């Protein structure tokens, strides 16, 4: 891992598809919401500041898009907090 400011990128494909079914590559047994929030909160303790963050891989045309978007918004709010 390098030093200096960091960019945090959260791929929604890593979460369990029961939470976010509308992603490009669902991963059965993926991360739970609690595990993902723990990782986001742990990143707050990095010694250097973030310069940005993003959420990716939401597929709004797939079934379950509304539920997936709600989870994505929840995670985005935690990234901003």
PEGI-V665260 format. One line per field, one symbol per residue. phi: phi as a letter, one per 20 degrees, with the letter a starting at -180 (. if undefined). psi: psi as a letter, one per 40 degrees, with the letter a starting at -180 (. if undefined). A space follows every 50 residues. Layout:
# PEGI-V665260
phi->???
psi->???
This chain:
# PEGI-V665260
phi->.fdogcddcdefffefffecfecfcfdgmffeffffffffffffegfdff drbbdcnfdfeegnfffffffffgfffffef
psi->haiaiihhhhhedeiheddgdgidgihheaiiddddddddddddeidiii eiiihiehgeeiiedddddddddddddddd.
